[in-house]
Amino acid sequence: MKSPGYILLWKSLAAVILVCQARPNLKLSSQTGSGLRAECLGNLMRLSLDKALAVGNQLEVEAINGSQRVLLTPALAARCGYSMESDPWGNTRIYASLLGCYVHNTDDTTFELGLRLEMFNSMSPEVISHDVQQTCSFSRWAPREVLCDRNYMEVSHHIPVPDSPADPTGPKGSSVKDDPQMNAIPGSSATGGIWKLTFQSPEVVPMVQREAEQAGYGAHISANRLVVRSPYHKPETYSEDVAGIPMEVLRVSVYYSTPTGLSVMDMSAACPIGGVLFTEQLISWHIPRVVTPLVDSGARIQELHMGMNGHRLDPSQLSARGYTLITKDFHIVMEIPVGTPDGYYKSHAPGYQYHVSFSVEPMVEVLWRSVQSRVDTHYKVLFPITTPLMARPPHVSDQTVVASRLFSLQVGTFLQDVELRNITFFTGTFSVEECVTRGFSVQQHDYPNGTRSFSVSLAFSEDVVKRHNPEPLVTVYSLPLTLGLVVQPELSPFSASAELQASLHDVVLPTVSGSCDQEKFHITVAYGNQGSNFETFETLVGYRVLTAESAGNYHFKENATHFNFEVLYMAQDTAFEVLESDSVRARLDIILWDPKNQWTVGDLYLACHFPLTTTQCFSNGTMTALAVKLQSVPGLELDRLRLRDRNCGPVSTTERSALFSFTVDSCGTSRTFLDNYMLYENEISLDYSTGVSYPKWDNKVPRTSPIDPEYRQKVSCYYKVHGRVSAVFGHTPGSIPAAEVGTGQLQVHMRLAKDSSYGWFYGPEDFPVPKVLQEPVYVEVSLDSSDTRLELVLDNCWASSSPDRSSEPRWDIIVDSCANLEDRYLTQLLPVQKDSSVQIPAHVKRFSIKMFTFTREDQVLQEQIHIHCDAVVCDSNDHTDGACRGQCAHPRAPTHPGVDGAKGRKRERSSAQTSSGPVLLQQSGRTHPS
């Protein structure tokens, strides 16, 4: 099918020419025709440019007309019988009709043509020119010749010569008048030439020759022939189906002058614009067996030939290439395998997907003889064919060498008009040059069949490779990547993605070992191959994570292969297992934890005996006893331990031990006589008595629980007549203690509501919140806890002009849990009811204030205010503390007013602090308070 896209090739030449003419600094260099080949192909001349000559260059073609050169623009090329075809790699063919313009024609048998080719590119100021001269001889003209090229159709007739004076009409197809004066061309004194052309489309459109040429048509008379040429898709041409094949038809009557007068020649040309069928493997091109616009239906085929690129092929060549040429009842059929060497593939990337098309330019030549007139018609068609786009998803070949720890893949094959521009990894996109700089192997492989592939290789250790461990000893390496490719010269982008994976049993886990001396545990951790502490694993010392900040507490030291640290046996990280008379068995648990994969990569449970004196008996009758918290009683509260006399508690306690000191005649100590010994005994145990208060517990009654463990530790002193001895018999737990309730930091939050419904709140992106003077500001303070036994009380709230809670000036909003009575615009404490957003009303306090700003001497100090609150978290069942009696349970009398918002007495209690974001005063509304 004739496509306008082929004519655009000449348009690109015209653009090139304009560029060339605008570059006065270009240097002209004339060369011989190396890489050029001119051939005579019947009624055509073909000039071929090798891709080595044309690649990378822009081409300008001029026809040499005597001493002048004529620029062949697209319109002029179609009117004068020139066409050009180029593949993506620069192989270029230029065709010229022997009956075309600027061809020196001698008696329609010898034809001389001269062309100048000028090539240039943007990288060089030099223009390389080639002059080509070619002489062709051709005399086998049929009475009627029809030529269909890619951008024009041409018809020529032999001009009849009257047979004799007695037969002035001449052959059929012309009409000659007798009167030379009557038959002269109007307005012309010439004795020969074309007067006008009358087109039938099918409307009759007459034009004189000059008008026809301006419309893009060509018409002239050679020595023996009348020639008319028309581009495709002209207004005076039309489409017609012939045997089901769409044809473009030109019908014209040419009025021309002869020595005997004015003659008229009816001329027709018909060229196929369709008739192609495609499969993945075969192209079938159909043309009518008889083209009835040219010949009558009874015409017989005298000769039939097939060719490629304007060159006729003999039967052996057709067979060798796999071509078939057959005639059927209504059609001539040419079958061409897709991929024949006479054509070429082209890459495309519609929708960023890789496709290819195949293009080929077959030629057919038919010689018909009319049964009625016995006149021969020679028909020659050069028909460029391009297949529909065929999807070619890129093939990715995984060539990873696991043993070498090297990812390798090959992508392709593509055509050689595809270029690799960049590669995208999960860490970013890098150009090919950047990939090579990083040490990746990126290679392009070109093959003799015109295809190309790309390969990428890089080590498992590169930072663009992902790693994860599905199990402790196995590493899975993955390489997701996307190759960014473009199709030249259109620069159409597409991509090819792949993800390579490899699995190796290559993990060497860290190991932990340890030893003890009289006071400490000494721990050594040797690294594996996955990284060091703080990078790939955590070290848990007891129940605490060893961090870079806490490492100094353990005399931490490290190098490239290992680290070591020390832990005192009395440290909180150890556990006491067994208490003996002169020692304690302590255990240190070390766990190496992989937080990413959530599994243990190493552990050590090291238990050692450390010297420890738990009971001392002094000669003055004083006894001391040391009680320690053992692992079997983890919830033991040491300050609840008592001697037999429940008034005798420890004189000092730590988190790990309690020290008792008493005389042998106190605290319920018993005395027993044993031969030469006197035994004094007491017992340390938990106190479950009621009604006894202890100062450390703020005079509260100690709690009792049926699940508290039984703890008993006997303390004994043996006194000899002349000496003493001491011993401890450990504790005897009678039950397994229950786990204590976990503890954590309570969180208090402040939010600003958008209205009194408290249904919507301002987010961080909304601050500063704009408000006008005296516009309500709705504040909510909430406790983040699910414990229903707790109650939140707002002790004090105030506003300041900056985020600093201690900044001045400030204004009290809530004082001693009540609204500030000195405030003209009294703060409103709002009730809170249980609903879908409030599950525990005791955890939420709400109040509203009216927007104000700080002033002094009628000057605004700051247009923003910040709200701060001190909140107290109380036991809802215990109202003994003042602030925990409830929100504003006892209102106070007014004190002194002032901008500084004077506070009441300072109370020492545990409280939470919270503040709002800035609230911005908008310049409207009433005057602010001072």
ROPA-579622 format. One line per field, with one value per residue (C-alpha): residue number from 1; x, y, z. Coordinates in steps of 0.001 Angstrom, whole numbers. Example, Ala and Ser with C-alpha at 12.3 -4.5 7.8 and 13.67 -1.06 7.14 Angstrom:
<pts>
i	(1/2)
c1	(12300/13670)
c2	(-4500/-1060)
c3	(7800/7140)
</pts>
This chain:
<pts>
i	(1/2/3/4/5/6/7/8/9/10/11/12/13/14/15/16/17/18/19/20/21/22/23/24/25/26/27/28/29/30/31/32/33/34/35/36/37/38/39/40/41/42/43/44/45/46/47/48/49/50/51/52/53/54/55/56/57/58/59/60/61/62/63/64/65/66/67/68/69/70/71/72/73/74/75/76/77/78/79/80/81/82/83/84/85/86/87/88/89/90/91/92/93/94/95/96/97/98/99/100/101/102/103/104/105/106/107/108/109/110/111/112/113/114/115/116/117/118/119/120/121/122/123/124/125/126/127/128/129/130/131/132/133/134/135/136/137/138/139/140/141/142/143/144/145/146/147/148/149/150/151/152/153/154/155/156/157/158/159/160/161/162/163/164/165/166/167/168/169/170/171/172/173/174/175/176/177/178/179/180/181/182/183/184/185/186/187/188/189/190/191/192/193/194/195/196/197/198/199/200/201/202/203/204/205/206/207/208/209/210/211/212/213/214/215/216/217/218/219/220/221/222/223/224/225/226/227/228/229/230/231/232/233/234/235/236/237/238/239/240/241/242/243/244/245/246/247/248/249/250/251/252/253/254/255/256/257/258/259/260/261/262/263/264/265/266/267/268/269/270/271/272/273/274/275/276/277/278/279/280/281/282/283/284/285/286/287/288/289/290/291/292/293/294/295/296/297/298/299/300/301/302/303/304/305/306/307/308/309/310/311/312/313/314/315/316/317/318/319/320/321/322/323/324/325/326/327/328/329/330/331/332/333/334/335/336/337/338/339/340/341/342/343/344/345/346/347/348/349/350/351/352/353/354/355/356/357/358/359/360/361/362/363/364/365/366/367/368/369/370/371/372/373/374/375/376/377/378/379/380/381/382/383/384/385/386/387/388/389/390/391/392/393/394/395/396/397/398/399/400/401/402/403/404/405/406/407/408/409/410/411/412/413/414/415/416/417/418/419/420/421/422/423/424/425/426/427/428/429/430/431/432/433/434/435/436/437/438/439/440/441/442/443/444/445/446/447/448/449/450/451/452/453/454/455/456/457/458/459/460/461/462/463/464/465/466/467/468/469/470/471/472/473/474/475/476/477/478/479/480/481/482/483/484/485/486/487/488/489/490/491/492/493/494/495/496/497/498/499/500/501/502/503/504/505/506/507/508/509/510/511/512/513/514/515/516/517/518/519/520/521/522/523/524/525/526/527/528/529/530/531/532/533/534/535/536/537/538/539/540/541/542/543/544/545/546/547/548/549/550/551/552/553/554/555/556/557/558/559/560/561/562/563/564/565/566/567/568/569/570/571/572/573/574/575/576/577/578/579/580/581/582/583/584/585/586/587/588/589/590/591/592/593/594/595/596/597/598/599/600/601/602/603/604/605/606/607/608/609/610/611/612/613/614/615/616/617/618/619/620/621/622/623/624/625/626/627/628/629/630/631/632/633/634/635/636/637/638/639/640/641/642/643/644/645/646/647/648/649/650/651/652/653/654/655/656/657/658/659/660/661/662/663/664/665/666/667/668/669/670/671/672/673/674/675/676/677/678/679/680/681/682/683/684/685/686/687/688/689/690/691/692/693/694/695/696/697/698/699/700/701/702/703/704/705/706/707/708/709/710/711/712/713/714/715/716/717/718/719/720/721/722/723/724/725/726/727/728/729/730/731/732/733/734/735/736/737/738/739/740/741/742/743/744/745/746/747/748/749/750/751/752/753/754/755/756/757/758/759/760/761/762/763/764/765/766/767/768/769/770/771/772/773/774/775/776/777/778/779/780/781/782/783/784/785/786/787/788/789/790/791/792/793/794/795/796/797/798/799/800/801/802/803/804/805/806/807/808/809/810/811/812/813/814/815/816/817/818/819/820/821/822/823/824/825/826/827/828/829/830/831/832/833/834/835/836/837/838/839/840/841/842/843/844/845/846/847/848/849/850/851/852/853/854/855/856/857/858/859/860/861/862/863/864/865/866/867/868/869/870/871/872/873/874/875/876/877/878/879/880/881/882/883/884/885/886/887/888/889/890/891/892/893/894/895/896/897/898/899/900/901/902/903/904/905/906/907/908/909/910/911/912/913/914/915/916/917/918/919/920/921/922/923/924/925/926/927/928/929/930)
c1	(0/1249/1643/2221/4979/7219/6850/8003/11468/11727/10316/13117/15551/13985/14410/18008/18580/17229/19555/22475/21759/21680/25211/27619/30654/30345/33331/32673/34674/34164/34894/34647/31783/33218/30265/28011/26683/24615/22661/20357/17201/15097/13264/14760/18161/18970/21645/22587/24405/26133/25273/28947/28710/25325/25019/25000/24665/21834/21458/20712/20054/20356/19836/22572/20995/23812/25744/22991/21932/18269/17217/14937/12233/9524/7026/9546/10711/7175/6512/9822/10092/12465/12002/14150/14049/16263/16376/17109/20812/21439/21266/19714/18369/17471/15374/15039/12735/14590/11754/12088/13153/16835/17641/19480/17437/18814/16136/14522/17385/20255/19773/22320/21671/23783/23142/24998/24730/25754/26070/26688/26115/25906/29247/31351/31336/32473/29974/30934/29643/29497/28815/27277/26997/25250/24381/21709/20599/17051/15012/12457/9675/6154/3595/2175/4289/2896/5305/4128/6812/6502/5572/4254/2662/3838/2270/3871/2557/4355/3416/1816/3123/639/1146/676/-934/-3856/-4283/-3972/-5757/-2832/-3140/-6023/-5857/-5117/-7126/-5511/-7189/-6353/-6127/-2745/-3986/-7045/-5061/-2391/-1957/-3736/-1350/1706/3730/5552/5164/5056/4233/1471/-1411/-3654/-4597/-8170/-8548/-11499/-11849/-14598/-15497/-13814/-11071/-9146/-5759/-3194/275/1532/-1489/-974/2672/1696/-777/2092/1668/4409/3861/6295/7079/10306/11574/8892/6778/4192/4760/2401/3271/1115/1783/-582/-3707/-4201/-7650/-7823/-7057/-9568/-9799/-11338/-11560/-10306/-10901/-11243/-7916/-8000/-6251/-5507/-6437/-5381/-7320/-6259/-6633/-3538/-3825/-513/805/2219/3601/233/-1862/-3399/-3776/-5432/-4080/-6256/-3908/-4505/-2440/-3646/-1468/-2318/-2754/-3686/-4047/-1570/-2284/-41/735/3590/5642/4359/3445/985/716/-2182/-2632/-5359/-4514/-5923/-5960/-9020/-8480/-5390/-6271/-9416/-10599/-9490/-5843/-3344/-206/2826/5517/5452/8427/9033/11855/13045/14076/13644/15836/14275/14907/15128/13302/16361/16777/13093/13375/16527/14847/11634/9515/6564/4899/1665/-1329/-4861/-8194/-8360/-5059/-1329/-31/3467/4357/7328/8653/8845/12510/13830/17298/15850/13928/14684/13238/12514/11991/9044/7924/4196/2972/6554/6410/8885/7551/9098/7885/9295/9585/10245/9819/8798/8455/6202/6430/3622/3391/-204/-1313/-4753/-6714/-8629/-5973/-2912/-1246/1200/1133/4163/3230/5879/5085/7522/5418/6821/5215/5505/3937/1774/3670/4606/5092/8490/8633/12305/13724/15774/18327/19562/23229/24046/27099/26239/29627/31327/28749/28085/24741/24678/21837/21431/18476/17490/17582/16644/17339/20441/18423/17902/20244/20633/20513/20275/19571/17237/17970/16062/18630/18213/18726/22237/23385/25446/28565/27771/27221/30622/32217/30699/32375/29402/29949/27532/28118/26448/26580/25968/25363/25835/22086/21470/20305/21686/21568/22787/24414/24825/27032/27714/28722/26364/28139/27076/24775/22133/21575/18908/19563/17370/17639/14697/16472/19491/22149/20785/21038/18809/20288/17939/18660/15604/16501/14949/16855/15896/16108/15330/14623/16741/16359/12935/14233/11094/11579/10698/12031/12861/12559/13884/14596/17403/17659/20294/20362/23501/24245/26868/25905/28486/26698/28343/29485/29450/31663/32388/34187/34016/36331/35490/33359/32451/31285/33618/31846/33359/31314/33093/31500/30304/30143/26909/28258/28958/26909/24663/24562/22961/22168/21380/23039/20651/22406/19804/16694/18375/19688/23349/23426/26205/25089/25083/28216/30464/28791/30141/33723/32844/35734/35658/37793/37238/36653/34969/33928/33995/32473/32164/29132/29275/27563/25470/24262/20606/21263/22110/19828/20556/19806/21033/22024/24541/26292/29309/28393/25667/25257/24542/23618/24039/21928/23346/21183/22255/19033/18378/15616/15049/14317/13094/15234/18147/21562/23544/23152/25042/23713/26682/26320/29140/29570/30604/31720/28984/28654/24960/25041/27455/27471/29263/30618/28533/25361/24567/23487/23337/21591/21482/18433/18660/16031/16305/15082/12526/10753/10999/8203/9572/9257/12294/11001/8110/10458/10268/11827/9623/8792/6868/8122/11670/12273/15411/17677/18452/17260/18367/16716/18612/19029/17784/20055/18840/20708/19401/20546/20146/17613/15319/13052/11745/15127/14964/17654/18437/21111/22951/25683/28538/26687/24029/21945/20175/17680/15402/13566/13115/9736/7070/4704/993/-185/-2939/-3262/469/1745/5209/6703/8066/4579/3165/1353/-663/-1618/520/-1387/-2098/-2650/-3255/-859/2121/4960/5963/9505/11426/15093/16428/19216/21253/24225/26024/27916/30541/31800/34870/33785/30985/29990/27409/25401/22485/20057/18548/14917/12157/9595/6288/4607/5406/5014/2689/3984/3705/1613/3793/4626/5151/5088/1625/1011/-1122/-2131/-3632/-5744/-7706/-11233/-12775/-16091/-17953/-18997/-15411/-16010/-13170/-9712/-6912/-3995/-286/-574/-3251/-1035/-922/-4717/-6183/-8673/-10164/-10439/-12974/-13585/-13890/-10898/-11921/-9230/-9162/-6577/-6702/-4900/-3755/-4580/-7103/-6907/-10338/-8913/-7084/-8472/-6994/-7145/-5983/-4015/-2866/-3215/-1878/-1165/2161/3406/5994/6296/8560/6436/8412/8375/6932/4421/1841/-1823/-3419/-6378/-6851/-5383/-5532/-7823/-10350/-10940/-8947/-11386/-9275/-10010/-12717/-13554/-13996/-12688/-15504/-14876/-16986/-18546/-17423/-19828/-19071/-19575/-17946/-14859/-14640/-14522/-13444/-14744/-12437/-9479/-10670/-10947/-12325/-12515/-12955/-11431/-11957/-9163/-6968/-3487/-879/-664/1231/370/-2085/649/263/3234/2665/-18/309/-512/459/-1577/181/-1210/100/-2048/-2179/-2959/-4741/-6160/-9870/-10588/-8173/-9034/-6698/-4359/-5591/-5447/-6920/-10132/-11532/-11567/-12267/-13670/-12918/-12940/-10535/-11055/-9584/-5986/-4051/-4658/-1871/-483/2039/-746/499/368/-587/1692/3936/3010/5382/3693/4137/2459/2269/2891/1357/1129/-744/528/347/-3010/-2726/-4642/-6422/-6795/-10544/-12947/-12914/-10064/-8002/-7626/-4621)
c2	(0/3429/5355/9090/8057/7180/10640/12077/10810/13575/16066/15227/15975/19363/20110/19030/21325/24312/23561/23227/26540/28243/27121/29388/28051/24552/23338/21538/18405/16598/12864/9987/7591/5132/3285/4306/1976/3030/468/510/-1526/-1398/1913/2897/3931/2939/4558/2670/4189/1837/2311/2915/6011/7298/6274/9226/11717/13786/13613/16289/15282/17600/16887/18175/20044/21177/23771/24091/21955/21604/20782/17720/18644/16054/17699/18057/14452/13105/15359/14523/10755/10377/8323/7304/4510/4067/1421/2205/1465/3960/1702/4048/3590/6414/5600/7775/7202/7302/9501/11846/15447/16426/13222/13839/11708/10797/9358/7517/5009/6591/8320/10275/11327/13324/13652/15391/13939/16124/14631/16416/15949/18212/17029/18299/21510/19621/18750/15720/15759/13002/13565/10593/10280/7308/6441/3842/2370/1136/713/-2011/459/-888/1286/1964/2016/2300/2712/2660/3859/4552/8259/8638/6878/7424/6604/7090/6400/6090/9076/7783/8950/9209/6260/8273/11411/9246/8154/11359/10013/7862/4913/4338/6572/9884/12428/14795/17745/18688/22457/23392/26873/25532/22929/25323/25557/28739/31482/29591/29849/26592/23823/21113/20764/20093/22479/21171/18146/17162/14919/12576/11972/11157/14869/16615/18988/20800/22423/23973/22505/25271/24850/21086/21498/23962/21345/18845/16934/16336/16167/16377/14992/13127/12159/9534/9423/11432/11228/12115/11706/12153/11885/9702/11032/14000/15598/14546/10856/8406/4916/1933/-1739/-4035/-7730/-6811/-4963/-1205/779/4462/5558/8484/9202/12145/13384/15199/17796/18235/19687/17623/18713/17903/19702/19263/15712/14219/11188/9403/8054/5973/4770/2486/1491/-855/662/-2571/-6294/-7509/-10352/-11173/-14109/-14397/-16214/-15082/-11980/-12501/-9679/-9765/-7602/-7996/-10440/-7862/-4194/-3135/626/24/-2860/-4608/-7672/-9975/-8951/-11776/-11922/-12130/-11782/-11956/-11212/-10674/-8718/-7007/-3386/-2672/-5625/-8424/-11989/-15076/-18309/-19816/-16724/-16783/-20402/-19837/-17049/-18980/-16621/-17825/-16064/-17625/-16576/-17390/-16740/-13142/-12347/-12486/-13604/-13134/-14899/-13634/-15193/-12772/-12235/-12540/-10996/-8607/-6808/-5569/-5554/-2379/-1954/-86/623/1450/1649/1095/-2493/-3937/-4779/-5333/-4891/-6273/-4198/-5353/-3780/-6386/-5549/-7075/-6605/-7644/-7333/-7520/-7702/-6529/-9092/-6364/-3776/-6046/-3194/-4127/-2534/-2858/-2585/-2192/-1779/-1173/-1758/-1139/-3454/-3249/-5906/-5035/-4692/-8001/-8165/-9464/-9545/-9372/-12708/-12704/-15473/-15996/-16964/-16484/-18370/-19123/-20641/-17423/-15280/-13452/-12397/-12503/-12112/-11665/-9782/-10046/-10498/-7130/-5525/-3422/-207/-747/902/390/3731/2973/343/875/-956/-647/1924/4181/4569/4625/5265/2603/4694/4986/1235/572/3094/1215/-1955/-3650/-5500/-4129/-5396/-5173/-8212/-7772/-10839/-11376/-11848/-8217/-8823/-7612/-8536/-7003/-8661/-7439/-9020/-7926/-9475/-10548/-8060/-4949/-2518/-2889/-6506/-7277/-9864/-11699/-14811/-17225/-19296/-18566/-20249/-19390/-16123/-15391/-12776/-11028/-8578/-6720/-4535/-2822/-2119/1195/860/3124/2558/4630/7050/7830/7515/5560/4176/735/-1483/-5051/-6099/-9126/-10326/-12797/-14867/-17107/-19014/-19896/-21647/-19021/-17621/-17844/-17005/-15096/-17096/-16112/-17439/-16395/-16926/-15675/-14342/-13460/-10460/-10416/-12271/-11831/-12219/-12440/-12354/-13331/-11961/-14192/-12937/-10963/-7881/-6643/-5763/-2707/-3547/-6934/-8299/-7109/-8320/-8857/-8799/-10317/-8473/-5304/-4528/-3576/-216/2115/4424/1735/-89/2065/703/-2739/-1761/-2626/-3121/-4233/-4789/-6114/-9717/-9606/-7574/-8250/-6756/-7336/-7671/-7512/-10505/-8150/-6182/-6075/-8106/-11292/-13772/-15417/-19127/-20639/-19014/-20947/-20247/-18571/-17989/-17316/-18954/-16221/-16686/-14309/-14851/-13523/-13693/-12536/-11489/-10727/-8073/-8107/-11815/-12163/-15103/-15956/-16257/-17128/-17518/-18261/-19140/-18826/-19682/-19205/-19252/-15971/-15567/-13998/-13758/-13671/-14004/-12534/-13171/-10628/-11235/-8411/-10339/-8555/-10534/-9333/-11180/-10507/-11609/-11666/-11951/-15362/-16290/-18681/-15719/-13026/-10840/-10637/-7166/-7030/-4159/-6390/-8927/-9156/-11103/-13067/-9862/-8075/-4752/-5734/-4946/-4465/-1588/-1080/-2487/-2493/-3944/-7184/-7489/-6529/-6163/-6980/-6054/-7072/-8361/-11934/-10928/-9041/-9416/-12779/-14508/-17926/-19506/-23217/-24984/-27813/-29439/-26910/-24641/-22036/-21609/-18348/-18535/-16201/-16308/-13869/-14112/-12043/-10033/-10592/-8954/-6329/-3129/-2505/608/1339/4750/3764/2896/6303/4719/2453/-1078/-3585/-5396/-9105/-11599/-15336/-15672/-13998/-16514/-17892/-16855/-18156/-17761/-19068/-17202/-18972/-18240/-20903/-19682/-21883/-21358/-19660/-18754/-18359/-19703/-18550/-20270/-19604/-22204/-20343/-19698/-22228/-21022/-22693/-21665/-20387/-16579/-15005/-12478/-8869/-6355/-4749/-1065/1642/5391/6964/9272/12448/14254/17677/18392/21400/20652/22470/23056/22304/18832/17644/15501/16942/18026/20075/18018/18958/20375/22866/24789/27646/27566/30990/32480/35938/37648/36062/33181/29964/27637/24074/22077/18375/16631/12823/9973/7117/4141/1327/1124/2115/2600/5755/9280/12283/15638/18944/20529/23723/25087/28358/30182/31625/33487/30834/27027/27330/26300/28536/31608/34992/36526/33859/33766/31163/29295/26553/26904/24125/22151/25024/27787/30979/33307/36370/35776/38099/35507/32612/29238/26689/23159/20946/17620/14487/11677/8187/7778/6147/8364/8383/4955/6038/9541/9739/9754/12867/16498/19269/23020/26069/29543/32665/33692/36497/37902/39386/43164/45734/49408/48615/47040/43456/41476/38356/37273/33584/31807/28320/26380/24223/21912/19982/16880/14516/10823/9466/6264/6807/4938/7029/10695/11439/13618/17144/17107/13621/14668/15440/18261/21467/19551/22560/25894/28523/32204/34733/35853/38634/39262/39889/39082/36768/34585/34088/30545/29045/26987/24443/20810/17868/15094/13021/14739/14668/17728/18531/21546/22588/23887/27650/29425/32441/35665/36913/40704/40973/40904/42797/44107/41410/41244/42908)
c3	(0/-903/2355/2859/5243/2340/831/4153/3355/799/3266/5661/2870/2390/6083/5871/2955/4838/7707/5387/3715/7101/7938/6018/7859/6400/4439/1162/368/-2926/-2981/-5386/-5266/-2734/-1199/-4113/-6770/-9810/-11862/-14885/-14205/-17378/-17430/-14035/-12765/-9156/-7012/-3818/-835/1552/5240/6043/3877/4982/8645/11019/8162/6806/3039/450/-3190/-6164/-9870/-12159/-15060/-17260/-15304/-12731/-9781/-8893/-5364/-5324/-2861/-2087/-4443/-7241/-6782/-7220/-10241/-11918/-11331/-8348/-5170/-2231/344/3417/6128/9815/9378/6581/3530/988/-2538/-4934/-8022/-11130/-14078/-17391/-18631/-15649/-15453/-15757/-17666/-20967/-23392/-26787/-29098/-26165/-26253/-24329/-21012/-19015/-15426/-12984/-9227/-6442/-2939/-9/3473/6738/10446/13473/14841/11961/9917/6829/4096/2022/-1532/-4145/-7859/-9632/-13426/-14994/-18580/-19310/-22611/-23000/-26131/-25347/-24885/-25221/-26951/-23505/-20333/-16801/-13847/-10194/-7805/-4100/-4455/-7988/-10964/-14502/-17885/-21281/-24772/-28023/-30167/-33379/-36735/-39625/-41975/-45147/-46428/-47374/-43751/-41739/-38683/-37543/-35212/-32782/-29700/-31373/-33261/-35773/-37443/-41061/-40757/-39237/-38402/-36618/-34761/-33436/-29625/-28516/-27459/-28740/-31903/-31269/-33762/-31011/-27351/-24805/-24687/-21919/-19868/-19167/-16092/-15605/-11869/-12956/-13139/-16046/-14851/-17643/-16996/-19265/-18842/-16573/-14256/-14159/-13187/-10459/-9197/-8902/-12159/-14676/-18460/-21350/-24758/-25469/-28882/-29402/-26281/-24403/-20635/-17756/-14080/-10962/-7227/-5218/-3522/-5789/-6145/-9803/-9081/-7594/-6101/-7838/-6888/-9610/-8925/-5234/-5126/-4364/-7073/-7477/-10993/-13176/-16369/-18489/-22055/-23253/-26032/-27792/-31010/-33837/-37222/-38714/-36119/-32656/-31360/-28286/-26422/-23838/-21135/-17988/-15057/-12232/-9269/-6398/-2945/-1186/-1756/900/3341/6297/8532/11037/8371/4982/2987/123/-2405/-4877/-7981/-10577/-13335/-15750/-14736/-16639/-16342/-18506/-20801/-21943/-20039/-22798/-22683/-22431/-20319/-22588/-19900/-16102/-13860/-10163/-8536/-5393/-4901/-8622/-9694/-11736/-10429/-12584/-11631/-9904/-7767/-6872/-5822/-3808/-1839/-1289/-3395/-5430/-8377/-9556/-11661/-10686/-12329/-11236/-9565/-9813/-6404/-5011/-1757/218/3452/6382/7125/3583/3157/578/3347/6807/10304/12256/15994/17515/21077/21184/24757/25998/24694/22214/18736/15329/11782/8571/5381/1859/-1591/-4163/-7839/-10476/-14261/-16600/-20345/-21608/-25226/-26129/-28116/-29933/-30722/-30505/-28568/-25773/-22351/-20070/-16386/-13646/-9941/-7064/-3964/-448/2118/5904/8099/11086/14361/15900/19677/20761/24576/25592/26653/29850/30284/33842/33646/37322/38591/42219/43034/41908/43745/40481/39052/35269/32805/29097/27596/23965/21182/19737/16402/16114/16206/19942/22444/26182/27979/31702/34336/37280/40548/43797/44907/41862/38120/36628/33084/31348/31932/35640/35887/34328/36697/39639/38436/36810/33550/30937/27406/24007/21732/17976/15814/12057/11529/12487/16041/19329/23007/26239/29234/32805/35472/39023/42338/45116/47369/45409/47193/44464/45545/48138/50831/53293/55404/55248/57897/60095/57943/54486/52545/49554/47216/44803/42006/40692/37743/34764/31566/29979/26178/23245/19572/17195/15560/17028/20625/21527/25049/26400/29139/30074/33707/35541/39052/39623/42779/44288/47575/49523/52801/53507/56888/59666/62893/65735/68755/72405/75214/78793/82078/85678/88367/91992/91027/87342/84278/81270/77920/74424/71186/67957/64775/61967/58392/58671/60389/63881/66911/66434/62682/62117/65576/69069/72249/75148/78512/80787/79697/78485/75021/74841/73057/72019/74847/77568/76377/78553/81702/80811/79886/76293/73857/70227/67143/63640/64747/68152/71160/74896/78004/81763/84050/87859/89410/91575/88498/87622/84487/86444/88159/91573/91398/94691/97994/100104/103384/101827/98179/95710/92343/89819/86174/83249/80119/76826/73716/70256/68551/64872/65016/61256/61019/64624/65618/67880/66250/69400/73164/76370/79813/82154/85870/88407/92212/93756/97411/99545/103337/104175/108002/110515/114247/116399/119878/121326/120474/117228/114171/110551/107736/104013/102014/98218/95490/93841/90363/91819/93473/90770/92174/95690/97296/99562/101702/102788/104352/108155/110997/113352/115108/112328/113613/112595/108954/106895/107758/104046/100738/97125/94074/94694/98510/101959/105043/108563/111770/115232/118600/119702/122354/120015/116980/118103/118074/119799/121902/122155/124181/122342/124390/124277/121855/122162/119043/118197/115326/113495/110190/107353/105609/103900/106052/105437/108635/108571/110458/110527/108772/107460/106807/103396/102247/103309/106260/103981/104892/102943/100286/100633/97889/97911/94968/96695/97069/100437/101251/104263/105025/108322/110071/112735/114967/116931/119968/121567/125046/123606/120011/117501/114070/111596/108906/106584/105412/102432/101627/101137/98591/99192/95931/92474/92478/89924/87415/88470/86627/83942/84187/81592/81033/80918/77942/78160/74954/74246/71170/69899/68652/65711/67493/70716/69500/69841/66774/64665/65718/64193/62867/62954/59450/60609/63067/63764/64147/63213/65695/66171/69554/71914/69496/71561/71655/72544/74347/75139/77359/77390/79114/76875/79096/79336/83166/84483/88006/86880/86688/84909/86734/85241/88063/86354/82819/81466/78226/77139/74106/73135/73185/76289/79281/81615/79373/80340/80065/80968/81919/84187/82747/85373/88877/91491/89167/88889/86369/87037/88741/87843/84136/82803/80176/82552/81450/81070/82291/80026/80983/79172/78412/77207/73466/70436/70765/74570/76184/79680/80553/83598/81167/79290/80424/78226/78639/76456/76590/74535/72231/73574/73122/75423/75595/77606/77477/74642/72518/71263/72545/70491/68043/68978/72222/73413/75972/78584/81259/84264/84619/87591/87169/90258/91649/91188/94435/96526/97055/99936/97871/97247/93456/93305/94997/91545/89031/90989/93964/96259/94412/95734/96343/93884/94409/92696/88989/86536/83133/84714/86030/89587/90791/94144/96308/94660/95316/95042/93195/90006/87108/83314/81156/77782/75464/72345/69048/68356/68047/65724/66310/63198/62855/63387/66316/69573/71678/73412/77172/78710)
</pts>
